[in-house]
Amino acid sequence: MNIDLSHRLKGVVEFLIESSSRINEAKPQKYWYPLSMASYGVEEILQALDSMCSFRTTMWEKTREFERQFAEYQGCREAVMVNSGSSADLLLSFLLTSPPENMLSPGDEILVPVVTWPTQVWSPLMAGLKVRFVDVDPATLNLSIEDLERKITPKSKAIFLVHVMGNPCDMDRVLAVAKKHGLLVIEDCCESLGSEWAGRKVGNFGVGSAYSFFFSHHMTTMEGGMVVTDDPEVADRLRVLRAHGWLRNIEASHVHLEGRAGIDPRYAFVNWGFNVRPTDLQAGFGLEQLKRLPMFTERRLAQAGRFFGFIDGVSCLSRPQVADKASPIWMSLPVMVEDSAPFTRDEITAWLEERGVETRPIIAGNLQRQPVAKLFDCFTDEPFPGADRVHDRGFYVGLSPMTEDETTERLIGCFEEFLRLKGC
Ligand SMILES: Cc1ncc(COP(=O)(O)O)c(C=O)c1O
């Protein structure tokens, strides 16, 4: 966009944002502490307008640039942008079972924690794998290594990890188990952008990993996601799966075309695939959000430090334990109601909701207890005591980098008032 137009548009966008904020402020708001707040502003909107005004709305140069910068941020070689975190999970799963490499075969088992976002489970199921659920450790919310070892059978071929709410799994132990049993590792990092294990970013420990840029996550592209990998060949296979199974945007495209006279390289199909491409509007958002990410991280760390510091001084409530080697960048603020508490999880969340604090269960709780469980035979009636505890006693409140310190203090005050009433 030319500089003059961009300057004039900036004024218009600022005016529109201000007017819409005034209109929204005048409306009665249910929550003064919502789960999430808009973390984008004029620059992201200008990027989107620029894509529309230059008629480059579909995946184009901004996507490639965002992928390059994201890979640099992540400290890996390749990043492939998609339209959501769920699509990132889907591509990772199909990467494992798709020809011609067929890293895994239909019916092979993949171990997945039973407390997670459901699309992490649907993806391997759709890709033809057999999902074997692993219980979680309610102290960390992450998969239980003891149960992981118990669930391994000769058919187990992979582990699909998730670092819940930003808390890194114990990667030393996970990798030791994976090595011992020859299991592939893939990571769902949709809740853990920037979190580290032993100074290394999560998402860099396996074949590849998935990220979400949904509105409430560490950074947003409205909807959006990313798959990262250190292997350029894997990245090319992901690009094929991302768009129709065709050869476009593939580094080694000439290799696939050898001996295929008469095939137009623009319409050359080398595999099956989806269409889960992002738009350049989303990538433009991503480029601006990456600039803000250091500030977002600082704010997340400061607020989580203050809130968890308060929870640590309360005996009826607890927050996830963090291993010595883990450096979480929290996505939200998860809390567990302890056995000693003279109140239930539902009582405290109802009290908070009535006073304008939005709450949620810890992801889907024990997935085995969801209505969908009756549809698929990976769900059985086997017990998951850790997941049940998270299901019955866990909840979370939001964590937005846009929240002011005073609002975090007000949130803590709200918890304090409830605990005083209950005599804790
Ligand atoms: C762990 C996890 N995986 C996957 C997803 C899916 O991401 P998206 O909403 O971008 O599809 C989410 C979304 O919240 C998530 O928390």
PDBQT file of the ligand as one rigid body, heavy atoms in Angstrom, charges set to zero:
ROOT
HETATM    1  C1  LIG A 501      -4.188 -28.131  23.014  1.00  0.00    +0.000 C 
HETATM    2  C2  LIG A 501      -4.964 -27.599  21.842  1.00  0.00    +0.000 A 
HETATM    3  N1  LIG A 501      -4.847 -28.204  20.647  1.00  0.00    +0.000 NA
HETATM    4  C3  LIG A 501      -5.505 -27.765  19.565  1.00  0.00    +0.000 A 
HETATM    5  C4  LIG A 501      -6.331 -26.664  19.627  1.00  0.00    +0.000 A 
HETATM    6  C5  LIG A 501      -7.063 -26.233  18.409  1.00  0.00    +0.000 C 
HETATM    7  O1  LIG A 501      -6.689 -24.955  17.971  1.00  0.00    +0.000 OA
HETATM    8  P1  LIG A 501      -7.699 -24.105  17.065  1.00  0.00    +0.000 P 
HETATM    9  O2  LIG A 501      -8.762 -23.561  17.973  1.00  0.00    +0.000 OA
HETATM   10  O3  LIG A 501      -6.847 -23.019  16.490  1.00  0.00    +0.000 OA
HETATM   11  O4  LIG A 501      -8.259 -25.009  16.049  1.00  0.00    +0.000 OA
HETATM   12  C6  LIG A 501      -6.505 -25.995  20.847  1.00  0.00    +0.000 A 
HETATM   13  C7  LIG A 501      -7.400 -24.845  20.936  1.00  0.00    +0.000 C 
HETATM   14  O5  LIG A 501      -7.658 -24.238  21.933  1.00  0.00    +0.000 OA
HETATM   15  C8  LIG A 501      -5.802 -26.469  21.993  1.00  0.00    +0.000 A 
HETATM   16  O6  LIG A 501      -5.927 -25.895  23.187  1.00  0.00    +0.000 OA
ENDROOT
TORSDOF 0
